[in-house]
Amino acid sequence: MGGVWWWKLLFAALAVTLLSAEYCASQKDPKYTFMHNATTAANISYYDYIIIGGGTAGCPLAATLSQNYSVLVLERGGSPYGNPNITNLDTFGAALSDISPTSPSQRFISQDGVINSRARVLGGGSCLNAGFYSRASPQYVREAGWDGKTANESYQWVEKLVAFKPQVKQWQSAVRDGLLEIGVVPNNDFTYDHIYGTKVGGTIFDEQGFRHIAADLLEYANPIGITVLLHAPVQRILFRMKGARKPRAHGVVYRDALGRKHKAYLKQGSKNEIIVSAGALGSPQLLMLSGVGPAQHLRAHNISVTLDQPLVGQGMADNPMNAIFIPSPVPVEVSLIEVVGITSFGSYIEAASGENFAGGSPKDYGMLSPKIGQLSTVPPKQRTPEALSKAIESMSTLDQAAFRGGFILEKIMGPFSTGHLELQTRNPNDNPSVTFNYFQDPRDLQRCVQGLTTVEKVIESKAFSPFKYETMPISVLLNITASSPVNLLPKHANVSTSLEQFCKDTVMTIWHYHGGCQVGRVVDSDYKVLGVDALRVVDGSTFISSPGTNPQATVMMLGRYMGVKILGERLAADDE
């Protein structure tokens, strides 16, 4: 069997697993009466709450606050509903190569050289991920200072609409049984909870394979209390300075799809607020564009300083992911992340499989398509259209017959390694510059090695043996994985002799990046921005570490949780 076969498997396997759609669609279009294109908006408007970002946190937050107050949601992207390219797990591939300005994902390349993606669509990252739904650990909830009862109720509120039990078939069952066989115990069966051992987690894909997203949580909203504007990128937050002890947020400037400026202001009332839920890149970026950030950096971009806050943009982290690809001698089902092994040493083991799941054009290779660059680690001098075109051409000759197998991955918790974010321009539509410093802390590298060692044991387990060629030892699988033509970094000879080198050479993103507006540094325990009034940040940018095995459940929970908390605080204040 030639090397081309294995490369084809590599592309196909990654295509199905993690980034299940650049677009997203749910089973039905709710046809929200409160959702409009920003071109229809008034030049000036007034609300009790202005939420910047209709993503994984912003949608549940807005739905909750709308029960008692007027809420404006400003989403820079479009609607996830009614897109003909995306209906279920089997048809997502056609959208993966879309890097147009209207795509629901926006590509960015970190300074580490890892090509990544950020959401640009109502529903946020829940439209772009592999669908795995798993809660944070009780310890994480305690350390975050969240009330356990309210957090649990908030998770349940989310789960009623968007979480399901997956139908575990042969490949996923073999991975689960292999994990148990090698000692990742106990068997915790199906649960949303984060528990040491092996479990089947939830998914946001229903039994028919339709994706359910954070935007579906707007079904809970009071339709007369909420306005959602699409294609409405916020340019900056407005602050009132005169006569105040500290700057007070009181409005925003946003543009519509025609480039026209609009302003939205908070209504009169000391409790009314602007809440930023623009994600781990968007939230620190917007604070900086609004004059809240490191003064020297802001002045370098000719931005008037509202508040010198050097910690905005600090603590950026992305959980590194590494995988081993296993060609299968027998057909396997199409599966996304369904099973997870939660180890005691800080690594999570997950898997995916599929056959003929690249979808759409035979020239697309899912997440590893060089057209979109997902997961490719590319040296700066090779980040050119010419280099990507050459990679596309080299893949165009690959045999279409070899879509069989899958991969087992490990993702480390934390991580310990962190970096920072800076502005590149004053245009909010442009990506900021971000550095994650993968494996800078040796403890992260140690966890990666331990995780890959565990993956190797699963591959060699009796339970997994039906899906592995007896003639292919682990060393061959490692070298096949590391020699993928999509990763344009210089190759090291025989990485199978050094898992440390394998970790560094094959590092990928799993889109769990976070930080930039962290609790205790940029916001307080109530997510209020330190040093200013009437402004909060509620999203993954506030996290010190990534919650659970996969963060989306907790990001959605946090949006609901903070909505409930804010409503409770206002109710208590009114009773006094």
HELIX and SHEET records of a PDB file:
HELIX    1   1 GLY A    3  THR A   17  1                                  15    
HELIX    2   2 ALA A   38  THR A   40  5                                   3    
HELIX    3   3 GLY A   58  LEU A   65  1                                   8    
HELIX    4   4 PHE A   92  ALA A   95  5                                   4    
HELIX    5   5 GLY A  124  CYS A  127  5                                   4    
HELIX    6   6 PRO A  138  ALA A  144  1                                   7    
HELIX    7   7 GLY A  148  VAL A  162  1                                  15    
HELIX    8   8 GLN A  170  GLU A  181  1                                  12    
HELIX    9   9 ALA A  214  TYR A  220  5                                   7    
HELIX   10  10 GLY A  279  LEU A  289  1                                  11    
HELIX   11  11 ALA A  295  ALA A  300  1                                   6    
HELIX   12  12 GLY A  366  LEU A  368  5                                   3    
HELIX   13  13 PRO A  380  GLN A  382  5                                   3    
HELIX   14  14 PRO A  385  MET A  395  1                                  11    
HELIX   15  15 PRO A  442  ILE A  459  1                                  18    
HELIX   16  16 SER A  465  PHE A  467  5                                   3    
HELIX   17  17 ILE A  474  ALA A  482  1                                   9    
HELIX   18  18 VAL A  495  THR A  497  5                                   3    
HELIX   19  19 LEU A  499  ASP A  505  1                                   7    
HELIX   20  20 GLY A  540  THR A  542  5                                   3    
HELIX   21  21 GLN A  552  ASP A  575  1                                  24    
SHEET    1   A 6 MET A  35  ASN A  37  0                                        
SHEET    2   A 6 ILE A 226  LEU A 230  1                                        
SHEET    3   A 6 VAL A  71  LEU A  74  1                                        
SHEET    4   A 6 TYR A  49  ILE A  52  1                                        
SHEET    5   A 6 GLU A 273  VAL A 276  1                                        
SHEET    6   A 6 LEU A 535  VAL A 537  1                                        
SHEET    1   B 4 ILE A  44  TYR A  47  0                                        
SHEET    2   B 4 LYS A 261  LEU A 266  1                                        
SHEET    3   B 4 ARG A 248  ARG A 255 -1                                        
SHEET    4   B 4 VAL A 234  ARG A 240 -1                                        
SHEET    1   C 2 SER A 105  ILE A 109  0                                        
SHEET    2   C 2 ILE A 115  ALA A 119 -1                                        
SHEET    1   D 2 PHE A 132  TYR A 133  0                                        
SHEET    2   D 2 GLY A 202  THR A 203 -1                                        
SHEET    1   E 7 ASN A 187  PHE A 190  0                                        
SHEET    2   E 7 GLY A 197  VAL A 200  1                                        
SHEET    3   E 7 VAL A 339  ILE A 342 -1                                        
SHEET    4   E 7 SER A 347  GLY A 354 -1                                        
SHEET    5   E 7 GLY A 405  ILE A 412 -1                                        
SHEET    6   E 7 PRO A 320  PRO A 327 -1                                        
SHEET    7   E 7 MET A 508  THR A 509 -1                                        
SHEET    1   F 2 VAL A 292  GLY A 293  0                                        
SHEET    2   F 2 LEU A 307  ASP A 308  1                                        
SHEET    1   G 3 GLN A 314  MET A 316  0                                        
SHEET    2   G 3 GLY A 419  GLU A 422 -1                                        
SHEET    3   G 3 SER A 433  THR A 435 -1                                        
END                                                                             
